[in-house]
Amino acid sequence: VQLQASGGGSVQTGGSLRLACAASGNTGSINSMAWFRQGPGTQRERVATVTSYGVTNYADSVKGRFTISRDNAENTMYLQMNNLKPNDTAVYLCAATVSDGGRTYVRWGQGTLVTVSS
């Protein structure tokens, strides 16, 4: 499985962005998918998770502002980010839990940078 993230950019406070994470390869082996972020000088933080059944979970810091979704037919996960704040500035990474050949492991995509200015 390979993951390709896109959609980052620079916005002002209150703006919106939509991130996408396209999966390729053995996509049938993907279970849950998630977005993480890592800001300057901070540890990696889980932002939101979506299971293969569409059950979602969010970090408290983004509840009510971010929406994670998944299009299984297109093998793509999205993160709609509204009302962005400067402390949302980070590199956003997508990840997928994969079950393949009796093993379960996490695959990571490359990051996409989100910058929110005040």
RAHU-V344251 format. One record per pair of residues at least 6 apart in sequence whose ideal C-beta (glycine too) atoms are under 6 Angstrom apart, sorted by the first residue. I is the first residue (numbers start at 0). J is the second residue. Records with the same first field share a line. If there is no record, write none. Layout:
# RAHU-V344251
I->J ; J
This chain:
# RAHU-V344251
0->22 ; 24 ; 25 ; 97 ; 106
1->23 ; 24
2->20 ; 22 ; 93 ; 106 ; 108
3->21 ; 108
4->20 ; 93 ; 108 ; 111
5->19 ; 111
6->17 ; 18 ; 19
7->111 ; 112 ; 113
8->16
9->114
10->16 ; 83 ; 115
11->116
12->117
13->82
14->83
15->81
16->80
17->79
18->78 ; 91
19->75 ; 77
20->76 ; 93 ; 108
21->75
22->74
26->74
28->97 ; 98 ; 99
29->95 ; 97
30->51 ; 96 ; 98
31->48 ; 50 ; 96
32->49 ; 76 ; 95
33->48 ; 94
34->46 ; 47 ; 78 ; 91 ; 93
35->43 ; 45 ; 92
36->44 ; 46 ; 89 ; 91
37->43 ; 89 ; 90
38->88 ; 89
46->58 ; 61
47->57 ; 65 ; 67
48->56
49->55 ; 67 ; 69
55->67
64->81 ; 82
65->80
66->79
67->78
68->77
69->76
83->115
85->115 ; 117
87->115
88->114 ; 115
90->110 ; 112
91->111 ; 113
92->110
93->108
94->105 ; 107
95->106
96->105
97->104 ; 106
